[in-house]
Amino acid sequence: MSPFNLAAINFVWLPILPMVIVAVAAIVVLLAGVRIDDSESEGLGLLTLASLGVAFVFTLGIVGQYGIAFAGAISIDSFSAFFQLVILIAAMFTVMMSLDYAAENHIPGAEYYSLLLFSVLGMMLMATAGDLVVIFLGLETMSITVYVLAGMMRRNAKSNEAAIKYFLLGAFSTGFLLYGIALVYGATGTIKLGPIHDALASGALSSNPLLLLGIGLMVIGFGFKVAAVPFHMWTPDVYEGAPTPVTAFMAVGVKLAAFSAFVRVFLVDFSTVGARWQTVLWVVAALTMTGGNVIAVVQTNIKRMLAYSAIAHAGYLLLGMAAGVRSGPAILYYLLGYAFTNLGAFAVVIALERRGETGNQIGDFRGLAARQPLLAGAMAIFLLSLAGVPPLAGFVGKFYIFSEALQQGYVGLVIIAVLNSVISAYYYFYVLVAMYMQEGGLEVERLSSRPALVAAIGLAALATILIGVYPQPYMASAANAFHSASGAEGIHTAAFEP
């Protein structure tokens, strides 16, 4: 028998250890849950949470490292680490929300937590991708698992409808993205992001019809994933029908993964042909902000309201992308604050939900401040942050993005954004009025029996306040992350090459 060959263990594997941990954990959770009853799946949730925590610790080791791995398929930089860390945080919050929810609603624990981990794997792969095919593989790994997660409540017609709608429209949008990748490859002769950047920097391809059509189709593909108008049709129905922890995960995790690839490809590698796509994003941003906020005003279901709110916030982020490279750090900072704010808001929605009574109507929040003042206070923090009220994270994020856009001369688009922020205040404050100035609503079950959910709400509220009150370290981290991506082409580290 030949001895074990240690040469197979190469440093190239170290940067992808977090993804390896998540993948192994997904398989272990699935196998461990074969003989566990759906109503006793809390142990699987705790195992999932621990695995995500270990992956988070290993991801911290990537911060400050630069290079490529697997012949340029994987980019090692602070940009990928930033997004992987926030994605892992979103996944951990989702698990904390799910511990009691999954058991109470008889959601199969093994499948649920395993699919959640596989979707995290796809998201992390998108964040660290170094070529267009890896982005596509990460996108499909994430999407297919989220399609199934949306329909995990098998006996719920709305959950089944959400899964089918998301699958059909998602598969359709995937074709646009893949065809766009093929056309960009045809124009540049490569799928690697670094060489694509170099090929476009020469200026010879700036008017190439294959390239321009490919970029347009990729905008459509990414536009669907970030829920931009007019590619948003799936969002309200899917958010309403999916299990609420999955809705929170889609609102935050999917958006983080999509924007990680969107920002890297367009603001870094397609930046030299920005004049060809920035006008398109200007129009899409204006439509997305306006469409999301105006339709949210008439919603009575809070999950649908938060869905249209998520659409509107995608518009604010697209405003930053339309403004160009200088807005990159502001976009990353905005996504960080957005993640905690939305996770907290959906956690409060879960606190009101109960079997037999969904608790998803805005009217169910009436009088919440009298019955559960701390819960109402946390929801007030999240809604005020989403509305852009200082000094919370949402206000500071909007301030950074709007300021950069103004400096780049996008005065008209910023005026549209400010007017939309005023419109959004109406439906956010409508929920506040219901909680503090009206009577009735649902009684909240004892929160002391759901410590993980309470911890998720408390941590999200604390983060929303800290990121807004003390933004300097978070903005510095966002700037460092974005600049590491924009300079990655010239900072390859041989230690990561196989």
C-alpha positions in Angstrom: 0.0 0.0 0.0 1.4 3.4 -1.0 1.9 6.0 1.8 -0.5 8.9 2.1 0.6 11.7 -0.2 0.7 15.0 1.7 1.6 16.8 -1.5 -2.1 16.9 -2.3 -2.7 19.3 0.6 -1.8 22.7 -1.0 -2.2 26.2 0.3 -4.6 26.8 -2.6 -7.3 25.2 -0.4 -6.9 27.6 2.5 -8.9 30.5 1.0 -11.8 28.3 0.2 -11.9 26.5 3.6 -15.0 28.5 4.6 -16.9 27.2 1.6 -15.6 23.7 2.2 -16.8 23.9 5.8 -20.3 25.0 4.7 -20.5 22.3 2.0 -19.4 19.5 4.5 -21.8 20.9 7.1 -24.7 20.7 4.6 -24.0 17.0 3.9 -23.6 16.2 7.6 -26.8 18.0 8.5 -28.7 16.1 5.8 -27.4 12.7 6.9 -27.8 13.4 10.6 -31.4 14.4 10.2 -32.6 11.2 8.5 -34.1 9.8 11.7 -35.0 13.0 13.4 -38.7 14.0 13.6 -39.6 17.4 12.0 -40.9 18.7 15.4 -37.5 17.9 17.0 -35.2 19.6 14.5 -33.8 22.2 16.9 -30.6 20.2 17.3 -30.0 20.3 13.5 -30.5 24.1 13.7 -27.9 24.4 16.4 -25.5 22.2 14.4 -26.1 24.5 11.4 -25.5 27.6 13.5 -22.2 26.2 14.9 -21.0 25.3 11.4 -21.7 28.8 10.1 -19.9 30.2 13.1 -16.8 28.1 12.3 -16.9 29.2 8.7 -17.2 32.8 9.9 -14.0 32.5 11.9 -12.1 31.0 9.0 -13.4 33.7 6.7 -11.9 36.4 9.0 -8.5 34.9 8.1 -9.0 35.9 4.4 -9.3 39.6 5.3 -6.2 41.4 4.1 -5.1 38.7 1.8 -4.9 39.2 -2.0 -4.5 36.8 -4.9 -6.2 34.3 -7.1 -6.7 30.6 -6.9 -7.6 27.7 -9.2 -6.2 29.5 -12.3 -8.1 32.7 -11.7 -11.5 31.1 -11.0 -11.4 32.3 -7.4 -10.5 35.8 -6.3 -8.9 36.2 -2.9 -9.3 39.8 -1.5 -11.1 41.8 1.2 -14.0 42.3 -1.2 -14.9 38.6 -1.2 -14.2 38.3 2.5 -16.5 41.3 3.3 -19.4 39.8 1.4 -18.8 36.3 2.7 -18.8 37.6 6.3 -22.1 39.5 5.9 -23.7 36.5 4.1 -22.7 34.2 6.9 -24.1 36.7 9.4 -27.4 36.7 7.5 -27.5 32.9 7.5 -26.8 32.7 11.2 -29.6 35.2 11.9 -31.9 33.1 9.6 -31.1 30.0 11.6 -31.8 31.8 14.9 -35.2 32.8 13.5 -35.9 29.3 12.3 -35.2 27.2 15.4 -38.7 27.4 16.8 -40.4 28.4 13.5 -39.3 25.2 11.7 -40.4 22.9 14.5 -43.8 24.6 15.0 -44.7 24.6 11.3 -43.4 21.0 10.8 -40.8 22.0 8.2 -38.5 19.0 7.6 -35.4 20.1 9.5 -32.8 18.0 7.7 -33.8 19.2 4.3 -34.4 22.8 5.4 -31.1 23.4 7.1 -29.1 21.5 4.5 -30.7 23.5 1.7 -30.0 26.7 3.6 -26.3 25.7 3.9 -26.1 24.8 0.2 -27.6 28.2 -0.7 -25.0 29.9 1.5 -22.3 28.0 -0.4 -23.7 29.4 -3.7 -23.7 32.9 -2.3 -20.2 32.7 -1.0 -19.1 31.3 -4.4 -20.6 34.3 -6.2 -18.8 36.7 -3.8 -15.4 35.1 -4.4 -15.8 34.3 -8.1 -12.9 35.3 -10.4 -14.6 34.5 -13.7 -18.1 34.6 -15.2 -18.7 30.9 -15.2 -18.1 30.6 -11.5 -20.5 33.5 -10.9 -23.1 31.5 -12.9 -22.4 28.3 -11.0 -22.7 30.1 -7.7 -25.9 31.8 -8.8 -27.5 28.5 -9.8 -26.4 26.8 -6.6 -28.0 29.6 -4.6 -31.1 29.9 -6.8 -32.1 26.2 -7.0 -31.9 25.8 -3.3 -33.9 28.9 -2.6 -36.6 27.8 -5.0 -37.1 24.7 -2.8 -36.8 26.7 0.4 -39.6 29.0 -0.7 -41.9 25.9 -1.0 -40.9 24.1 2.2 -44.3 24.5 3.8 -45.7 21.7 1.6 -49.3 22.0 2.8 -49.5 25.7 2.3 -50.9 26.7 -1.1 -49.2 30.1 -1.0 -45.8 28.5 -0.3 -46.2 26.2 -3.2 -47.3 29.1 -5.4 -44.2 31.1 -4.3 -41.8 28.3 -5.2 -43.4 27.7 -8.7 -43.4 31.4 -9.6 -39.8 31.9 -8.3 -38.6 28.8 -10.2 -40.3 29.7 -13.6 -39.2 33.3 -13.6 -35.8 32.5 -12.2 -35.1 29.9 -14.8 -36.2 32.4 -17.5 -33.8 35.1 -16.2 -31.0 32.7 -15.9 -31.1 32.3 -19.7 -30.5 36.0 -20.2 -27.5 36.0 -17.8 -25.9 32.9 -19.4 -26.4 34.2 -23.0 -24.9 37.5 -21.9 -21.9 35.7 -20.5 -21.5 33.9 -23.8 -21.6 37.1 -25.8 -19.1 38.8 -23.5 -16.8 35.8 -24.0 -17.3 36.0 -27.7 -16.3 39.7 -27.7 -13.3 39.4 -25.3 -12.1 35.8 -25.8 -12.0 35.1 -22.1 -14.3 34.4 -19.1 -11.7 35.6 -16.5 -12.6 38.9 -15.0 -9.0 40.2 -14.9 -8.4 39.6 -18.6 -11.8 41.0 -19.4 -10.9 44.2 -17.6 -7.6 44.4 -19.5 -9.3 43.8 -22.8 -11.9 46.5 -22.3 -9.3 49.0 -20.9 -7.7 49.1 -24.4 -10.8 50.8 -25.7 -10.9 48.7 -28.9 -14.0 46.8 -27.9 -16.1 49.8 -26.5 -18.4 49.7 -29.5 -18.4 46.0 -30.2 -22.1 44.9 -30.7 -21.5 41.5 -29.1 -20.1 43.1 -26.0 -22.9 45.7 -25.7 -25.6 43.1 -26.2 -23.9 40.8 -23.7 -23.7 43.6 -21.1 -27.4 44.3 -21.7 -28.4 40.7 -21.1 -26.3 40.5 -18.0 -28.0 43.6 -16.6 -31.3 41.8 -17.1 -30.0 38.7 -15.4 -28.7 40.6 -12.4 -31.7 42.8 -12.4 -34.0 39.9 -11.7 -31.9 38.7 -8.7 -31.8 42.1 -7.1 -35.5 42.6 -7.8 -35.1 45.7 -10.0 -38.1 47.1 -12.0 -39.2 45.8 -14.5 -37.8 42.4 -13.3 -39.4 42.5 -9.9 -42.8 40.8 -10.6 -41.9 37.7 -8.6 -40.9 39.5 -5.4 -44.1 40.3 -3.5 -45.8 37.0 -4.2 -42.7 35.0 -3.3 -41.9 37.0 -0.2 -45.5 36.6 1.0 -45.8 32.9 0.3 -42.4 31.7 1.5 -41.8 30.8 5.2 -40.9 34.0 6.9 -37.3 33.1 7.8 -36.8 32.2 4.1 -38.3 35.5 3.1 -35.7 37.3 5.4 -32.9 35.2 3.9 -34.1 36.0 0.3 -34.4 39.7 1.1 -30.9 39.9 2.5 -28.8 36.9 1.5 -29.8 36.7 -2.2 -29.5 40.5 -2.6 -26.0 40.4 -1.0 -24.8 37.7 -3.3 -26.3 39.3 -6.4 -24.8 42.7 -5.6 -21.4 41.1 -4.8 -21.2 39.8 -8.4 -23.0 42.8 -9.9 -20.6 45.3 -8.3 -17.5 43.3 -9.0 -18.4 42.8 -12.7 -19.8 46.2 -13.5 -18.0 48.7 -11.2 -14.6 47.0 -11.5 -14.3 45.0 -14.7 -16.8 46.8 -16.9 -15.9 50.2 -15.5 -13.9 51.3 -18.6 -17.1 51.0 -20.7 -19.3 52.6 -18.0 -20.7 55.1 -20.4 -22.4 52.2 -22.2 -24.4 50.9 -19.2 -24.6 53.7 -16.7 -27.5 55.4 -18.5 -29.4 52.1 -18.5 -28.9 51.8 -14.8 -30.0 55.4 -14.3 -33.4 54.6 -15.8 -33.7 51.2 -14.0 -32.8 52.9 -10.7 -35.4 55.6 -11.1 -38.1 53.1 -12.0 -37.1 50.7 -9.2 -37.2 53.4 -6.5 -40.5 54.9 -7.7 -42.3 51.6 -8.4 -41.3 50.0 -5.1 -42.3 52.9 -2.9 -45.5 53.9 -4.7 -46.9 50.3 -4.7 -45.8 49.7 -1.0 -48.1 52.6 0.1 -51.2 50.6 -0.6 -50.1 47.3 0.9 -51.9 45.8 4.0 -49.8 42.7 4.3 -46.5 43.6 6.0 -44.5 40.9 4.2 -45.6 42.4 0.8 -44.9 45.9 2.1 -41.4 44.8 3.1 -41.1 43.1 -0.3 -41.8 46.4 -2.1 -39.5 48.2 0.3 -36.7 45.8 -0.7 -37.4 46.7 -4.3 -37.1 50.4 -3.5 -33.8 49.8 -1.6 -32.5 48.0 -4.7 -33.2 51.2 -6.5 -31.1 53.2 -4.1 -28.2 50.8 -4.6 -28.6 51.0 -8.3 -28.4 54.7 -8.0 -24.9 54.2 -6.5 -24.0 51.9 -9.3 -25.2 54.3 -12.0 -23.0 57.0 -10.3 -19.9 54.9 -11.0 -16.8 53.5 -9.3 -16.5 56.2 -6.6 -19.8 55.0 -5.1 -18.5 51.5 -4.5 -17.6 51.8 -0.8 -21.0 53.5 -0.1 -22.8 50.6 -1.8 -21.0 48.1 0.5 -21.8 50.1 3.6 -25.4 50.5 2.6 -25.7 46.7 2.1 -24.3 46.1 5.6 -26.8 48.4 7.3 -29.6 47.0 5.0 -28.8 43.5 6.1 -29.2 44.0 9.8 -32.3 46.3 9.4 -34.2 43.8 7.3 -33.3 40.8 9.2 -34.5 42.5 12.4 -37.8 43.6 10.8 -38.6 40.1 9.6 -37.6 38.6 13.0 -40.3 40.9 14.5 -42.8 39.6 12.0 -41.9 36.0 13.0 -42.5 37.0 16.7 -46.1 37.8 15.8 -46.7 34.8 13.7 -48.4 31.7 15.1 -49.9 28.5 13.8 -53.4 29.1 12.5 -53.0 32.9 12.6 -50.3 34.2 10.4 -50.0 37.6 12.0 -48.8 39.1 8.7 -51.3 41.9 8.4 -50.3 45.4 9.4 -53.5 45.5 11.5 -52.0 42.7 13.6 -49.4 45.2 14.9 -52.0 47.5 16.5 -51.3 48.1 20.1 -48.1 46.2 20.1 -46.3 48.9 22.1 -48.7 48.5 25.0 -48.4 44.7 25.1 -44.7 44.3 24.1 -42.9 47.6 24.4 -39.4 46.3 23.7 -40.6 44.4 20.6 -42.4 47.5 19.3 -39.3 49.6 20.1 -37.1 47.2 18.1 -39.5 47.3 15.1 -39.6 51.1 15.4 -35.8 51.2 15.1 -35.9 49.0 12.0 -38.6 50.9 10.3 -37.0 54.3 11.0 -33.7 53.0 9.6 -35.5 51.8 6.5 -37.1 55.2 6.2 -33.7 57.0 6.4 -34.2 58.7 9.8 -30.9 59.8 11.4 -28.8 58.7 13.1 -29.6 55.1 12.1 -27.8 52.9 9.6 -30.3 53.5 6.8 -29.9 57.3 6.9 -26.1 57.2 6.9 -26.1 54.7 4.0 -28.4 56.9 1.9 -26.3 59.9 2.8 -23.1 58.3 1.5 -24.7 57.1 -1.7 -26.6 60.3 -2.5 -23.5 62.4 -1.7 -21.3 60.4 -4.1 -24.0 60.6 -6.8 -24.3 64.4 -6.4 -20.5 64.7 -6.8 -20.7 62.8 -10.0 -23.4 65.1 -11.3 -26.5 62.9 -11.0 -28.6 65.7 -9.5 -31.8 64.6 -11.1 -31.6 61.0 -10.0 -30.8 62.1 -6.4 -33.8 64.4 -6.4 -35.9 61.4 -7.5 -34.3 59.3 -4.7 -35.0 62.0 -2.0 -38.7 62.3 -3.1 -39.0 58.5 -2.9 -37.6 58.5 0.6 -40.4 60.9 1.5 -42.9 58.6 0.0 -41.5 55.6 1.9 -41.9 57.5 5.2 -45.7 57.2 4.8 -45.9 53.4 4.8 -43.2 52.9 7.4 -44.9 55.4 9.8 -48.2 53.8 9.1 -46.9 50.7 10.9 -45.6 52.9 13.7 -48.9 54.5 14.1 -50.6 51.1 14.3 -48.2 50.0 17.0 -48.3 53.1 19.2 -51.6 54.9 18.5 -54.1 52.2 17.8 -55.7 49.3 19.8 -56.4 45.7 19.0 -54.1 43.4 17.1 -52.7 40.0 18.0 -51.4 38.9 21.3 -47.7 37.9 21.1 -46.8 34.5 22.5 -44.3 34.5 25.3 -40.9 35.5 23.9 -39.1 34.0 26.8 -39.7 30.6 25.2 -37.9 31.7 22.0 -34.5 33.0 23.2 -32.8 32.6 19.8 -35.4 34.8 18.1 -35.1 37.4 20.9 -31.4 37.4 20.5 -31.7 37.9 16.8 -34.0 40.9 17.2 -31.8 42.4 19.9 -28.5 42.0 18.0 -30.1 43.4 14.8 -31.4 46.4 16.6 -28.0 47.0 18.3 -26.2 46.7 15.0 -28.6 49.0 13.2 -27.9 51.7 15.8 -24.1 51.2 16.0 -23.6 51.2 12.2 -25.4 54.5 12.0 -24.1 56.3 15.1 -20.5 55.2 14.6 -20.1 54.6 10.8 -16.4 55.3 10.5 -15.0 51.8 11.0 -17.7 50.2 8.9 -17.2 52.7 6.1 -13.4 52.2 6.3 -13.9 48.4 6.0 -16.3 48.9 3.1 -13.8 51.2 1.3 -10.9 48.8 1.9 -13.0 45.9 0.6 -14.0 47.7 -2.6 -10.5 49.0 -3.3 -9.1 45.5 -2.9 -11.4 44.3 -5.7 -10.7 47.3 -8.0 -6.9 46.7 -7.6 -6.9 42.9 -7.6 -5.7 42.5 -11.1 -2.2 43.6 -10.2 -1.9 41.9 -6.8 -1.8 38.2 -7.5 -0.2 36.1 -4.7 1.6 33.1 -5.9 1.0 31.2 -2.6 -2.6 30.6 -3.7 -1.7 29.1 -7.1 -1.8 25.3 -7.3 
